[in-house]
Amino acid sequence: MSEDQPNVDDLLADAYAYAYGMDPDSEAYQNSLNSIVKLEAIKDTSLQTQAAIKRQETQDRAWWRPSGDGMLGAAASVLGILVIVNAERLYPVASKALGMATRIRL
């Protein structure tokens, strides 16, 4: 915020300073206490909102990170595909004949 606009902490400090010298039995003192209670509630709500925003930002940053298990599964899949492609390249006749060998019955 800019310096021209007071924040909740400044307003609370002013309210406490204003209520400090008053007579506790006066109506103005009760009004200032009500204002202090309202300012404290605003401050608590503001702090809770800021904490919720911070949690949400943390979750937003972390949601796209893959887990270790996911990475291991993906690496195993890619490795299996590479092994099959390499075997097809090295032994083309054997891989084609393997399907026929299982169908032959004597």
Secondary structure, DSSP 8 states (H G I E B T S, - for coil): --TTS--HHHHHHHHHHHHHTS-TTSHHHHHHHHHHHHHHHHHHHHHHHHHHHHHHHHHHHHTT---HHHHHHHHHHHHHHHHHHHHHHH-HHHHHHHHHHHH---
